Amino acid sequence: LTKIDLVNYYQLAEKRILPHLANRPVSLLRAPSGIEGQLFFQKHADTLHIPGLKELDPAFDPGHPALIGIDTLEALLGAAQMNVIEFHTWNATTKNIEKPDRMVFDLDPGEGLAWSMMLEAANLARTLLEEIGLQCFLKTSGGKGLHVIVPLKPRDDWETVKDFSKAISQHLAAVLPSLFVALSGPRNRVGKVFVDYIRNSRGATTAAAYSVRARPGLGVSVPCSWQELSTLTGGAQWAIANVQNRLKSTDDPWTDYAKTKQTLKPSMRKILMH
């Protein structure tokens, strides 16, 4: 796989990925020497000259150069030409940077975990979220795991959303300690699923839907319906070599995402306490 394959993929995926990048701070993972070489994570333009790349309000990241945004095909393809493989985004938009509009759970499998347990973990996370009154959406990570995304009205601040996500992670780990763990670190999660809630911190990022991942095979993070969960075979089930048919033939499984207006309520925390 070469850079031209990457550029061709992003050209094909334009209408799918741009809505997930638009109006958000975007961080870039670059691989100038290919994925086997050194990777660079970049959240400021620095010396990068990419046509169409936006510099955002410096107030978003005080004391540092301006964060960057990608809203156009020109910027998307320009980034791919500059060896950008992965696009990561904040959980808030530039319209309301201090109020997250989603909560992200990265279900990260530890060494030795059977994939069937990963599917069970995703289903249990969904069940808990729905029980407390939150709709959630599923995507492959493009790597080893799965991402569960909870859209929110941008009402609560970063600390509130992160604390809530931590409570959910800890609840799963407390109720099913044989499957879930809420502590990071490889030793803690052998044979278990780490429910990573730390991505809900201010300034933290997650690989965007339809982003390629800088791993062997160039997996793609692909939104799925919950009905598809049982058919998934891995976090990198789709890669740039086999995702084209899905992009061309499958309707967006997240059609209800933008319509999902929900907030975190004290009553939800009470359910987690029991």
HELIX and SHEET records of a PDB file:
HELIX    1   1 LYS A    3  LEU A   12  1                                  10    
HELIX    2   2 GLU A   14  LEU A   21  1                                   8    
HELIX    3   3 PRO A   58  PHE A   60  5                                   3    
HELIX    4   4 LEU A   73  GLN A   81  1                                   9    
HELIX    5   5 TRP A  115  GLU A  131  1                                  17    
HELIX    6   6 TRP A  158  VAL A  175  1                                  18    
HELIX    7   7 PRO A  186  ARG A  189  5                                   4    
HELIX    8   8 ILE A  198  ASN A  200  5                                   3    
HELIX    9   9 TRP A  226  THR A  231  5                                   6    
HELIX   10  10 GLN A  244  SER A  249  1                                   6    
HELIX   11  11 PRO A  266  MET A  273  1                                   8    
SHEET    1   A 4 PHE A  40  GLN A  42  0                                        
SHEET    2   A 4 VAL A  26  ARG A  30 -1                                        
SHEET    3   A 4 VAL A  84  THR A  89 -1                                        
SHEET    4   A 4 THR A 206  ALA A 207 -1                                        
SHEET    1   B 2 LYS A  54  GLU A  55  0                                        
SHEET    2   B 2 ILE A  68  GLY A  69 -1                                        
SHEET    1   C 6 PHE A 180  VAL A 181  0                                        
SHEET    2   C 6 VAL A 193  ASP A 196  1                                        
SHEET    3   C 6 ARG A 102  PRO A 109 -1                                        
SHEET    4   C 6 LEU A 146  PRO A 151 -1                                        
SHEET    5   C 6 PHE A 137  THR A 140 -1                                        
SHEET    6   C 6 PRO A 223  CYS A 224 -1                                        
END                                                                             
